[in-house]
Amino acid sequence: MSHRRTLLTALAVSMGGFLFGFDASVISGVIRFIKPEFGLSDLELGWVVSSPAFSAMFAMLVAGALSDALGRKRVLVIVAFLYAISAILSAIAPTTLVLVVARMLGGVAFGAALILAPMYIAEISPAEQRGRLVSVQQLNIVLGFSAAYFSNYYLLQAIGDSGWITEATAWRWMLGIEAIPALIYFGVAFFIPFSPRWLMMKGRVEEAEAVLEWLHGPERASQEAALIKGRLDDSTQERTEYKELLARGMRFVLAVGLLVGVLQQITGVNAIYFYATTIFEQSGVGADASFAQAVWVGIINVLFTILAMALIDRLGRKPLLLIGLLGVMLSMGITSYGFNQATYEWPSEHALTLEGIHPDAVSDVTDRVFESDKVFKKAVLGALGKEQYRIHESAIIEASASMNARLILAGILGFVTSFAFSLGPVMWVMLSELFPNRVRALAISAIGFVNSAVSWFVQFVFPWELTNLGNAITYLIYGLFALVGLIILWRILPETKGKSLEQIENEFVG
């Protein structure tokens, strides 16, 4: 019964992860509608997509300190409320500005949730179950990804079949449907207990012991309480500051945390998730197929996250990270090779099928073979102008591209498999373990800020990279980052499997 309560509590808290995953991937289907509707340039599109990550950076900086002051539970209630407001405002946004503001509110929510959920779960979990239970957060994230891909696909198929979903309103339904799970999360958040370690830090010992007993039963509760009390002293009651993270004993674990936090994003994961349908459209399969292929991203994400959860407390954190980074490197290499072998040719008869474009307008690109997507797009953009190119980009790529789309699909799905097996769940598990109780909230906030900053940059520049560097170079860069990370982590990454938070502190911090 006690194990079930701990699991159910972890599932409830990590619903914020589900909403993050949904919010992150739902935008991949929205892009093809809002880009022509609002006339967005590459950088403007990048800003709309990445704006939640931008606001999340600053939310992460304060989330830890705020949760130390108010409690993890109270901040999670606020997070759930912000998710719901963000979804509703996004759905009714009349302008790009309103859409960005609404999405930034969602960014504040998921920035705080990504920090607090793994921290809270680690603080209620026994050592032998902690890796698996903290990984519930990542499982909920990928379930959110998958739900959004399915939702986008079915809403796309519903266009024209019902009077309430049209080409003009489909993207609003895609964004607004997130309000339903957000409101459920808001209700559930009121019923989770306060973190026992936070209660101990606040001197509320009897309440902490009651929570531990409810979670683990009397015998295990007394053991956990003794461990926590053993690491708490009068200094725990004092205010912690970021400068404490630079103390001599903290530098190693801070360096490890920062490295893993940067690697999780610099290898391109949120370019893949946030732009999934765009990526598949670039392989020439068309809009409908690209939405269908994005569904596979969600399914594989869920399956391999579950596998990681099953293995993380058996194999350990380090083996999963190293195997995953190797897979990321190889998968990005395959994707880069697939795009590098592509050619582009726009037959003259296809010009007649594009509304508003006369064949003479594209005479300079007709019946020419381009060996670079970058050169081809530049030539077509020059012939059509920005407005017409934005409207017809997907159709043009579909008709003109000649490449091994299955190889590219294999590369992207291989990346998703490798990430879901490693960097996705393992990063949050390690961050929740490496730092002492006293500075855990601030440490995870600081690393979360850096993680979100890198995520924002990757999302923001991705459309620009595709246009100015080309697909092949873009994915090659991600693969090279994975190679560098693999070499460094192989040499320095510690193993935390099966150790209590207090044992980890003694061993790596002192």
Secondary structure, 3 states (H helix, E strand, C coil): CHHHHHHHHHHHHCHHHHHHHHHHHHHHHHHHHHHHHHCCCHHHHHHHHHHHHHHHHHHHHHHHHHHHHHCHHHHHHHHHHHHHHHHHHHHHCCCHHHHHHHHHHHHHHHHHHHHHHHHHHHHHCCHHHHHHHHHHHHHHHHHHHHHHHHHHHHHHHHECCECCCCCCCHHHHHHHCCHHHHHHHHHHHCCCCCCHHHHHHCCCHHHHHHHHHHHHCHHHHHHHHHHHHHHCCHHHHCCCCHHHHHCHHHHHHHHHHHHHHHHHHHCCHHHHHHCHHHHHHHCCCCHHHHHHHHHHHHHHHHHHHHHHHHHCCCCCHHHHHHHHHHHHHHHHHHHHHHHHCCEEEECHHHHHHCCCCCHHHHCCCECCEECCHHHHHHHHHHHHCHHHHHHHHHHHHHHHEECCHHHHHHHHHHHHHHHHHCHHHHHHHHHHHHCCCCCHHHHHHHHHHHHHHHHHHHHHHHHHHHHHCCHHHHHHHHHHHHHHHHHHHHHHCCCCCCCCHHHHHHHHCC
